[in-house]
Amino acid sequence: MTALLASVTGPEEAEIAIAGGADFIDLKDPTQGALRAVSPEVLQETVTAVAGRRPVSAVAGDLPMEPELVAQAVSARRAAQYVKIGLFPAAPEKQRAVIAGLEGLAREMRLIAVFFADAQPNLSLLPALKEAGFVGAMLDTLHKSGDRLISHLPLPQIKGFVDTSRRLGLMCGLAGSLEAPDVPRLAVLAPDYLGFRGALTRGARGGAIDAEAVARLKALIVGSAGGVAEDAAEERLATDRIFVRDMEVEMEIGAYGFERGRTQKVRFTVEADIRRRAAAPRAIDEVYSYDIIMDGVRTLVHRGHTDLVETLAEELAAFLLQDRRLAAVTVRVEKLELGPGAVGIEIRRPLEV
């Protein structure tokens, strides 16, 4: 299941994050950039305070892509269970040189590379990380201006990063000014962890970690990605319906020869039955977002040619039902250019408990 990574400044915030349910403790100085490192003394104090209750990661720092400099910074953080290395903007050969220069340390330490979604990330480097012995990769944002990960990379590209990392056997994480409404949209992609800082604090990103905020995000992750479902019959009896109707897209579809190498209009209508809440929701993270449905459609479109509308319907239903807050989905897929009106299929699929 997707874990929650909390970025903290030292042992005091680490205790608060653990109390709120964080699964990973990540050390950095959030007031000084994307990956500004804390001192070795603070790192050791935090590792001592956590005492093995959670894995501790530490960032190597905001460093130029110079292999020797990066290797020295990584080596100085041996106290952490994981060390994160930012692949900062530079020529691809310089980034590759940094990765290759860490191969020796990767045999002794668990290293995670960080790509920056707002700085033209070179995701073709993922196989090089595996070859060099890195254990993981992460998507984050370089500039903490409030723009979220999703505003810099489309969901299909983020999904591709997660899928490629999984295929290579790399642990993968997603972060970047994430907020509560982003959790269900990203958790359905099944990354190993989602990373947070600003969403865990009181006020600005540099404020103190709040245990209640950590707990709310933890509960949202559990509910969105594989949490234990309530009795299925009860869900069917007491549900509300979220819908996206008449979403038209241009995509490559069709089993006939004349349908290949061209796009045509396809219309999606989706109705999602979601368990009714005991009380009226007061915040956006308490509701199921129709953005998740539209994300699913766009992901299918981005994939390329599909022969059958039946395939689209089944795969979209399966994608949405990964979120166990749903009791059932109804999916209609219509091709709009093969007749006087529309032709297609409608399916209804329940959550399998």
Summary of the structure (lengths in Angstrom):
residues: 353
radius of gyration: 22.0
end to end distance: 16.3
largest distance: 72.6
contacts: 1184
relative contact order: 0.11
helix: 39%
strand: 24%
